[in-house]
Amino acid sequence: MKVGMYSFDCRDAAALAGFWSRTLMRPVDDGATAAFATIGFDGNGPTWMFHQAQGELPAGQNRLMLDLGGEADWSEQADRVEALGAERVSDNEQDGIRWVVFRDPEGNTFRIFAPRPE
C-alpha cells in the first residue's frame, strides 16, 4: 500500500493549490477552480487534491501533519516558503533535530525539517 493522494478541504481550491504548487515546485493541473483543483493527478507521485468544503471548515489544528525537507538547503527552503505566503509559527530544535513549523494560507500546519543528524 502507498499514499495515493493528500486531500485538503478548503475555502478556495485554486488559490490553495497555487500556494502548494509554488511550494512543491509542481504545476497545478489544468481546470483548477475555486471548488476543485489537483496537483500531479496524472503523475507518478502522490496527487494533491483541494476541495471546497460544504459548510463550515473545522477550526483548530489539522490532524495530519505534512513533513517536508530533510535536504541540505532546508533553511533556504523554509525562507522561500515563508516568502510564498506561509506563516512561520516556530523554529525548533530537540535532541539535535531541527525543524520549522508553518501554516499555509488556509491555516493547515506543516513542517520543514533539517537533514537527520548522523
DOVEXTI-156449 format. One record per atom (N, C-alpha, C): x negated, y negated, z; residue number from 1; atom name; residue in one letter. Coordinates in steps of 0.2 Angstrom, whole numbers, plus 5000, padded with zeros to 4 digits. Each point is the difference from the previous one (the first is absolute). Layout:
BEGIN
X/Y/Z/NUM/CA/A
...
This chain:
BEGIN
4996/5006/5000/1/N/M
5004/4994/5000/1/CA/M
4996/4994/5000/1/C/M
5002/4995/4996/2/N/K
4996/4993/5000/2/CA/K
5005/4995/5001/2/C/K
4997/4994/5001/3/N/V
5004/4994/5000/3/CA/V
5002/4998/4993/3/C/V
5006/4999/4999/4/N/G
5003/4998/4993/4/CA/G
5001/4993/4999/4/C/G
5003/4997/5006/5/N/M
5002/4993/4999/5/CA/M
5000/4997/5007/5/C/M
4998/4994/5000/6/N/Y
5001/4995/5006/6/CA/Y
5006/4996/4999/6/C/Y
5005/4999/5004/7/N/S
5006/4996/4999/7/CA/S
5001/4995/5005/7/C/S
5002/4994/4997/8/N/F
5001/4994/5004/8/CA/F
5007/4998/4999/8/C/F
5004/4999/5006/9/N/D
5006/4996/4999/9/CA/D
4998/4993/5001/9/C/D
5003/4996/4996/10/N/C
4998/4993/5000/10/CA/C
5005/4995/4998/10/C/C
4999/4993/5000/11/N/R
5005/4995/4998/11/CA/R
4999/4999/4993/11/C/R
4994/5000/4997/12/N/D
4998/4998/4993/12/CA/D
4995/5005/4998/12/C/D
5002/5005/4996/13/N/A
4996/5006/4998/13/CA/A
4995/4998/4995/13/C/A
5001/4995/4995/14/N/A
4995/4998/4996/14/CA/A
4995/4996/5003/14/C/A
5002/4996/5005/15/N/A
4995/4995/5003/15/CA/A
4995/5005/5005/15/C/A
5003/5004/5003/16/N/L
4996/5004/5005/16/CA/L
4995/5005/4996/16/C/L
5003/5003/4994/17/N/A
4996/5004/4996/17/CA/A
4994/4996/4997/17/C/A
5002/4993/4998/18/N/G
4994/4996/4998/18/CA/G
4995/4999/5005/18/C/G
5001/4999/5006/19/N/F
4995/5000/5005/19/CA/F
4996/5006/5001/19/C/F
5003/5006/5000/20/N/W
4997/5006/5001/20/CA/W
4996/5002/4993/20/C/W
5003/4998/4994/21/N/S
4996/5000/4994/21/CA/S
4993/4997/5000/21/C/S
5000/4994/5003/22/N/R
4994/4996/5000/22/CA/R
4995/5003/5006/22/C/R
5003/5002/5005/23/N/T
4996/5003/5005/23/CA/T
4997/5007/4998/23/C/T
5004/5004/4997/24/N/L
4997/5006/4997/24/CA/L
4997/5000/4994/24/C/L
5000/4994/4996/25/N/M
4997/4999/4994/25/CA/M
5003/5006/4995/25/C/M
5007/5001/5000/26/N/R
5003/5004/4996/26/CA/R
5006/4996/4997/26/C/R
5002/5001/4994/27/N/P
5006/4996/4997/27/CA/P
5006/5002/5003/27/C/P
5005/4995/5000/28/N/V
5007/5002/5001/28/CA/V
5003/5003/4994/28/C/V
5004/5005/5000/29/N/D
5003/5003/4994/29/CA/D
5005/4996/4997/29/C/D
5000/5000/4994/30/N/D
5005/4996/4996/30/CA/D
5007/5001/5003/30/C/D
5004/4994/4999/31/N/G
5007/5001/5002/31/CA/G
5001/4998/5008/31/C/G
4995/4997/5003/32/N/A
5001/4998/5007/32/CA/A
5006/4995/5001/32/C/A
5004/5001/5005/33/N/T
5005/4995/5001/33/CA/T
5000/4999/5008/33/C/T
5004/4995/5002/34/N/A
5001/4999/5007/34/CA/A
5003/5006/5004/34/C/A
5003/5004/4996/35/N/A
5003/5006/5003/35/CA/A
4996/5006/5000/35/C/A
4995/5001/4995/36/N/F
4997/5006/5000/36/CA/F
4993/4999/4996/36/C/F
4995/5003/5002/37/N/A
4993/4999/4997/37/CA/A
4996/5006/5002/37/C/A
4995/5002/4996/38/N/T
4995/5005/5001/38/CA/T
4994/4998/4998/38/C/T
4995/5004/5003/39/N/I
4993/4999/4998/39/CA/I
4997/5007/4999/39/C/I
4998/5002/4994/40/N/G
4997/5007/4998/40/CA/G
5005/5005/5000/40/C/G
5006/4999/4997/41/N/F
5005/5005/5000/41/CA/F
4997/5006/4995/41/C/F
4997/4998/4995/42/N/D
4998/5005/4995/42/CA/D
4992/5002/5001/42/C/D
4997/4997/5005/43/N/G
4993/5002/5001/43/CA/G
4999/5006/5004/43/C/G
4993/5001/5002/44/N/N
4998/5006/5003/44/CA/N
5001/4999/5008/44/C/N
4999/4994/5003/45/N/G
5000/4999/5007/45/CA/G
5007/5000/5002/45/C/G
5001/4999/5007/46/N/P
5007/4999/5002/46/CA/P
5003/4993/4997/46/C/P
5007/5001/4999/47/N/T
5004/4994/4998/47/CA/T
5001/4996/5006/47/C/T
5000/4993/4999/48/N/W
5003/4996/5005/48/CA/W
5006/4997/4997/48/C/W
5006/5001/5004/49/N/M
5007/4998/4998/49/CA/M
5002/4995/5005/49/C/M
5003/4995/4997/50/N/F
5003/4994/5004/50/CA/F
5008/5000/4998/50/C/F
5004/5000/5006/51/N/H
5007/5000/4999/51/CA/H
5003/4995/5004/51/C/H
5005/4996/4997/52/N/Q
5003/4995/5004/52/CA/Q
5005/5004/5004/52/C/Q
5000/4999/5007/53/N/A
5004/5003/5004/53/CA/A
5007/4997/5000/53/C/A
5005/5005/5002/54/N/Q
5007/4997/5000/54/CA/Q
5001/4998/5008/54/C/Q
5002/4994/5001/55/N/G
5001/4998/5007/55/CA/G
4994/4997/5003/55/C/G
5000/5000/5006/56/N/E
4994/4998/5004/56/CA/E
4994/5004/5000/56/C/E
4994/4998/4999/57/N/L
4994/5004/5001/57/CA/L
4999/5001/5008/57/C/L
4998/5005/5002/58/N/P
4998/5001/5007/58/CA/P
4995/4996/5002/58/C/P
5000/4997/5006/59/N/A
4995/4996/5003/59/CA/A
4995/5004/5004/59/C/A
4994/4997/5001/60/N/G
4995/5004/5004/60/CA/G
4995/5003/4995/60/C/G
4995/5003/5003/61/N/Q
4994/5003/4996/61/CA/Q
5003/5006/4996/61/C/Q
4997/5000/4994/62/N/N
5001/5006/4996/62/CA/N
4997/5007/5004/62/C/N
5003/5005/4998/63/N/R
4998/5006/5003/63/CA/R
4995/5004/4997/63/C/R
4999/4999/4993/64/N/L
4994/5003/4997/64/CA/L
4995/4994/4999/64/C/L
4994/5001/5002/65/N/M
4994/4996/4999/65/CA/M
4996/5002/4994/65/C/M
4999/4995/4996/66/N/L
4995/5002/4994/66/CA/L
4993/4997/5002/66/C/L
4996/5005/4999/67/N/D
4993/4998/5002/67/CA/D
4996/5000/4993/67/C/D
4997/4994/4999/68/N/L
4996/5000/4994/68/CA/L
4993/4998/5001/68/C/L
4995/5002/4995/69/N/G
4993/4998/5001/69/CA/G
4996/5005/5001/69/C/G
4995/4999/5005/70/N/G
4995/5005/5001/70/CA/G
4994/4999/4996/70/C/G
5000/4995/4996/71/N/E
4995/4999/4995/71/CA/E
4995/4994/5003/71/C/E
4994/5000/4997/72/N/A
4995/4995/5003/72/CA/A
5002/4993/4999/72/C/A
5004/4998/4996/73/N/D
5003/4993/4999/73/CA/D
5006/4999/5004/73/C/D
5002/5004/5005/74/N/W
5006/4999/5003/74/CA/W
5001/4993/5003/74/C/W
4995/4997/5002/75/N/S
5001/4993/5003/75/CA/S
5002/4995/4995/75/C/S
4997/5001/4994/76/N/E
5002/4996/4994/76/CA/E
5007/5001/4998/76/C/E
5002/5006/5000/77/N/Q
5006/5002/4998/77/CA/Q
5006/4998/5005/77/C/Q
4998/5000/5006/78/N/A
5005/4997/5005/78/CA/A
5001/4992/4999/78/C/A
4994/4997/4998/79/N/D
5001/4993/4999/79/CA/D
5004/4999/4993/79/C/D
4999/5004/4995/80/N/R
5003/4999/4994/80/CA/R
5008/5001/5001/80/C/R
5002/5005/5004/81/N/V
5007/5002/5001/81/CA/V
5003/4994/5004/81/C/V
4996/4997/5005/82/N/E
5003/4995/5003/82/CA/E
5001/4994/4996/82/C/E
4996/4999/4995/83/N/A
5001/4994/4995/83/CA/A
5006/5002/4995/83/C/A
5001/5006/4999/84/N/L
5006/5002/4996/84/CA/L
5007/4998/5004/84/C/L
5000/4999/5006/85/N/G
5006/4999/5004/85/CA/G
5001/5004/5006/85/C/G
4996/5005/5001/86/N/A
5001/5004/5006/86/CA/A
4998/4996/5007/86/C/A
5004/5001/5005/87/N/E
4999/4997/5006/87/CA/E
4995/5004/5004/87/C/E
4994/4997/5002/88/N/R
4995/5004/5004/88/CA/R
5002/4999/5007/88/C/R
5002/5006/5003/89/N/V
5002/5001/5007/89/CA/V
4995/5001/5005/89/C/V
4995/5004/4999/90/N/S
4994/5001/5004/90/CA/S
4995/5003/4997/90/C/S
4994/4999/5003/91/N/D
4993/5003/4998/91/CA/D
4999/5005/5006/91/C/D
4998/5006/4999/92/N/N
4999/5005/5005/92/CA/N
4994/5004/5000/92/C/N
4998/5002/5005/93/N/E
4994/5005/5001/93/CA/E
5001/5004/5006/93/C/E
5000/5007/4999/94/N/Q
5000/5004/5006/94/CA/Q
4996/5006/4998/94/C/Q
4995/5002/5005/95/N/D
4996/5006/4999/95/CA/D
4996/5000/4993/95/C/D
4998/4994/4998/96/N/G
4996/4999/4994/96/CA/G
5005/5000/4993/96/C/G
5006/5001/5001/97/N/I
5005/4999/4994/97/CA/I
5002/4993/5000/97/C/I
5000/4997/4994/98/N/R
5002/4993/4999/98/CA/R
5006/5000/4995/98/C/R
5005/4996/5001/99/N/W
5005/4999/4995/99/CA/W
5004/4993/5001/99/C/W
5004/4998/4995/100/N/V
5004/4994/5001/100/CA/V
5007/5002/4999/100/C/V
5004/4997/5004/101/N/V
5007/5002/4999/101/CA/V
5003/4994/4996/101/C/V
5005/5001/4995/102/N/F
5003/4995/4996/102/CA/F
5008/5001/5000/102/C/F
5003/4995/4998/103/N/R
5007/5001/4998/103/CA/R
5001/4998/4993/103/C/R
5004/5003/4996/104/N/D
5001/4998/4993/104/CA/D
5005/4995/5000/104/C/D
5002/4997/4994/105/N/P
5004/4994/5000/105/CA/P
5007/5002/5003/105/C/P
5002/5006/5001/106/N/E
5007/5002/5003/106/CA/E
4999/5003/5007/106/C/E
4994/4999/5003/107/N/G
4999/5002/5007/107/CA/G
4998/5007/5001/107/C/G
4999/5004/4995/108/N/N
4997/5007/5000/108/CA/N
4993/5000/5003/108/C/N
4999/5004/5005/109/N/T
4993/5000/5003/109/CA/T
4996/5005/4996/109/C/T
4993/4998/4999/110/N/F
4995/5005/4997/110/CA/F
4993/4998/5002/110/C/F
4996/5004/4999/111/N/R
4993/4999/5003/111/CA/R
4995/5001/4994/111/C/R
4994/4997/5001/112/N/I
4994/5001/4995/112/CA/I
4995/5002/5005/112/C/I
4997/5005/4999/113/N/F
4994/5003/5004/113/CA/F
4994/4999/4997/113/C/F
4995/5000/5005/114/N/A
4993/5000/4998/114/CA/A
4998/5008/4998/114/C/A
4994/5001/4997/115/N/P
4998/5007/4999/115/CA/P
5000/5003/5007/115/C/P
5001/5007/5000/116/N/R
4999/5004/5007/116/CA/R
4993/4999/5002/116/C/R
4999/5000/5007/117/N/P
4993/5000/5002/117/CA/P
4997/5007/4999/117/C/P
4993/4999/5000/118/N/E
4997/5007/4998/118/CA/E
4998/5003/5007/118/C/E
